[in-house]
Amino acid sequence: MNTVIQKKLPHRCPACSSALKVTSLGCAACETTITGSFDLPLLARLSADDLGFILDFVKSSGSLKIMAQQLGLSYPTVRNLLDDIIARIGDSENPSPEKSTK
C-alpha cells in the first residue's frame, strides 16, 4: 500500500513560536526565484482543523444548520466553533505587540 505523506506548511517558528514569513518563491517551469519577506496568506495561517471547517462551511453554502447536521453537532456548538475561528482570524489580522514578539 502506497502512503502519500502530505507536507504541511508551517506558520509558526518551531524554536520561538513567532510567525513565519515566506522569504523565497520559485517557478518550477523556468526556475525564476523571487526573494523578499512576504506574509503568509491569512488562510494559510489557520490550523488544519480551522481550514477544514471553513472549507466545509463554504461547501454547505454557508449554512450552519447543514453543517450541524453533517457534523452531528447542535447548531449552537457549530456557531461557537465558527465564532472561535472568527476570533482567531481577527487576532491574525491585528496581532497585539506581545503576541508578535513571542
TORDRENKE-932587 format. One record per residue (C-alpha): x, y, z; residue number from 1. Coordinates in steps of 0.2 Angstrom, whole numbers, plus 5000, padded with zeros to 4 digits. Last residue first. Layout:
<r <X Y Z> NUM>
...
//
This chain:
<r <5033 5178 5106> 102>
<r <5036 5196 5099> 101>
<r <5020 5196 5088> 100>
<r <5009 5191 5103> 99>
<r <5016 5205 5115> 98>
<r <5013 5218 5101> 97>
<r <4995 5213 5098> 96>
<r <4991 5204 5082> 95>
<r <4978 5213 5071> 94>
<r <4974 5202 5056> 93>
<r <4979 5186 5065> 92>
<r <4969 5190 5081> 91>
<r <4954 5194 5070> 90>
<r <4956 5177 5061> 89>
<r <4957 5169 5078> 88>
<r <4941 5177 5084> 87>
<r <4932 5172 5068> 86>
<r <4938 5154 5071> 85>
<r <4931 5154 5088> 84>
<r <4915 5161 5082> 83>
<r <4914 5147 5069> 82>
<r <4916 5134 5083> 81>
<r <4903 5143 5093> 80>
<r <4890 5143 5079> 79>
<r <4894 5124 5077> 78>
<r <4890 5121 5095> 77>
<r <4874 5132 5094> 76>
<r <4868 5122 5079> 75>
<r <4870 5106 5088> 74>
<r <4883 5093 5082> 73>
<r <4881 5078 5071> 72>
<r <4894 5085 5059> 71>
<r <4883 5084 5044> 70>
<r <4868 5090 5053> 69>
<r <4877 5105 5061> 68>
<r <4885 5109 5045> 67>
<r <4868 5110 5036> 66>
<r <4861 5122 5050> 65>
<r <4877 5132 5049> 64>
<r <4873 5136 5031> 63>
<r <4887 5145 5022> 62>
<r <4884 5137 5006> 61>
<r <4887 5119 5013> 60>
<r <4904 5119 5003> 59>
<r <4909 5135 5010> 58>
<r <4906 5129 5028> 57>
<r <4915 5113 5024> 56>
<r <4930 5123 5018> 55>
<r <4930 5134 5033> 54>
<r <4929 5119 5045> 53>
<r <4944 5111 5036> 52>
<r <4954 5127 5037> 51>
<r <4950 5128 5056> 50>
<r <4955 5109 5058> 49>
<r <4971 5112 5048> 48>
<r <4976 5126 5059> 47>
<r <4975 5144 5051> 46>
<r <4990 5154 5045> 45>
<r <4987 5148 5027> 44>
<r <4970 5156 5027> 43>
<r <4978 5173 5031> 42>
<r <4991 5172 5017> 41>
<r <5008 5170 5023> 40>
<r <5017 5187 5025> 39>
<r <5031 5191 5012> 38>
<r <5049 5195 5015> 37>
<r <5060 5195 5000> 36>
<r <5066 5183 4987> 35>
<r <5059 5179 4970> 34>
<r <5067 5164 4960> 33>
<r <5064 5160 4942> 32>
<r <5067 5142 4938> 31>
<r <5058 5142 4922> 30>
<r <5045 5129 4925> 29>
<r <5047 5126 4944> 28>
<r <5045 5144 4947> 27>
<r <5052 5149 4964> 26>
<r <5047 5159 4979> 25>
<r <5058 5164 4993> 24>
<r <5057 5173 5010> 23>
<r <5040 5167 5016> 22>
<r <5037 5174 5034> 21>
<r <5035 5163 5050> 20>
<r <5025 5170 5065> 19>
<r <5035 5168 5081> 18>
<r <5034 5151 5090> 17>
<r <5052 5153 5097> 16>
<r <5061 5137 5090> 15>
<r <5047 5129 5080> 14>
<r <5044 5145 5071> 13>
<r <5025 5146 5067> 12>
<r <5016 5145 5050> 11>
<r <5022 5128 5045> 10>
<r <5016 5122 5028> 9>
<r <5010 5104 5030> 8>
<r <5018 5090 5020> 7>
<r <5007 5077 5013> 6>
<r <5014 5060 5015> 5>
<r <5007 5048 5002> 4>
<r <5005 5030 5008> 3>
<r <5007 5017 4995> 2>
<r <5000 5000 5000> 1>
//
